[in-house]
Structure formats: C-alpha cells, structure tokens
Amino acid sequence: MSDQVWLGVHYMHLLAMAFFIGGQLVVVAAVMPVERRFADRTRLRAIARRFGIGSLVALVVLAATGSAFHEGSWSDGTRR
C-alpha cells in the first residue's frame, strides 16, 4: 500500500486513541461532577450509554488499525 494509506491508518489510530482516552477524562472530570448534583440519574445514564457506544467504535478502530501494523512496522519505521 502507498504511504498515503498508511498515513491515513496511523491518523485514524491516533484519532481513535484521543477520543477513547480524552473522552473518558472529560466524562470523569467534567460531566460526572455536574450530573451528580441532580437527583435524576437517567440523564447521566443516557450520557454514559452514548459515550459507551462511541468508545466501543473507537476501540474497534484502535484494534483494527493497530493490527494493521502488527508485523513490526511501528518499531522499524517501514511501510508495507
């Protein structure tokens, strides 16, 4: 495959990682403290469910793009 394709795969991997880790930090640090003040937990559950779906998609993208480089091309800098 061309270098542009591998660059796109690498970009998708980093983007999925940023969403997965950064999103968890936002939920824990910003959303949870605000939403805990309300007695109604259904909104918090809905937010967690929607984020969970996005996290699952990001995890699938991470696994797929990470396995694309499983043959060692991350460490040795070669592209196939």
C-alpha positions as CSV (number, residue, x, y, z in Angstrom):
1,M,0.0,0.0,0.0
2,S,1.1,3.5,-0.5
3,D,2.5,5.8,2.1
4,Q,-0.7,8.0,2.0
5,V,-2.8,5.0,3.0
6,W,-0.5,4.1,5.9
7,L,-0.5,7.7,7.0
8,G,-4.3,7.7,7.0
9,V,-4.4,4.5,9.0
10,H,-1.9,6.0,11.5
11,Y,-4.0,9.2,11.7
12,M,-7.2,7.1,12.4
13,H,-5.4,5.2,15.1
14,L,-4.3,8.4,16.9
15,L,-7.7,10.0,16.5
16,A,-9.4,6.9,18.0
17,M,-7.0,6.9,20.9
18,A,-7.6,10.6,21.5
19,F,-11.3,10.1,21.6
20,F,-11.1,7.0,23.8
21,I,-8.8,8.4,26.4
22,G,-9.7,12.1,26.2
23,G,-13.4,11.3,26.2
24,Q,-13.1,9.2,29.4
25,L,-11.3,12.1,31.1
26,V,-14.0,14.6,30.1
27,V,-16.7,12.3,31.4
28,V,-15.0,11.7,34.7
29,A,-13.7,15.2,35.3
30,A,-16.5,17.4,33.9
31,V,-19.7,15.5,33.2
32,M,-19.9,13.3,36.3
33,P,-19.5,16.1,38.9
34,V,-22.1,18.3,37.3
35,E,-24.6,15.5,36.7
36,R,-24.3,14.0,40.2
37,R,-25.9,17.1,41.7
38,F,-29.2,16.2,40.1
39,A,-31.4,13.6,41.7
40,D,-32.5,12.2,38.3
41,R,-29.8,9.7,37.2
42,T,-31.5,8.9,33.9
43,R,-29.7,11.8,32.1
44,L,-26.3,10.6,33.4
45,R,-27.1,7.0,32.3
46,A,-28.0,8.3,28.8
47,I,-24.8,10.3,28.6
48,A,-22.8,7.2,29.7
49,R,-24.6,5.0,27.2
50,R,-24.0,7.3,24.3
51,F,-20.3,7.7,25.2
52,G,-20.1,4.0,25.6
53,I,-21.2,3.5,22.0
54,G,-18.6,6.0,20.8
55,S,-15.9,4.3,23.0
56,L,-16.8,0.9,21.5
57,V,-16.4,2.3,18.0
58,A,-13.1,3.9,18.9
59,L,-11.9,0.6,20.5
60,V,-12.7,-1.3,17.3
61,V,-10.9,1.3,15.2
62,L,-7.9,1.1,17.6
63,A,-7.8,-2.7,17.3
64,A,-8.2,-2.7,13.5
65,T,-5.6,0.0,12.8
66,G,-3.2,-1.4,15.5
67,S,-3.4,-4.9,13.9
68,A,-2.5,-3.4,10.5
69,F,0.9,-2.5,11.9
70,H,1.3,-5.8,13.9
71,E,4.1,-7.0,11.7
72,G,6.6,-4.7,13.3
73,S,6.2,-1.6,11.1
74,W,5.6,0.6,14.1
75,S,9.0,-0.1,15.6
76,D,11.2,-0.3,12.5
77,G,9.7,2.5,10.5
78,T,8.9,0.5,7.4
79,R,5.7,0.6,5.5
80,R,4.2,-2.3,3.5
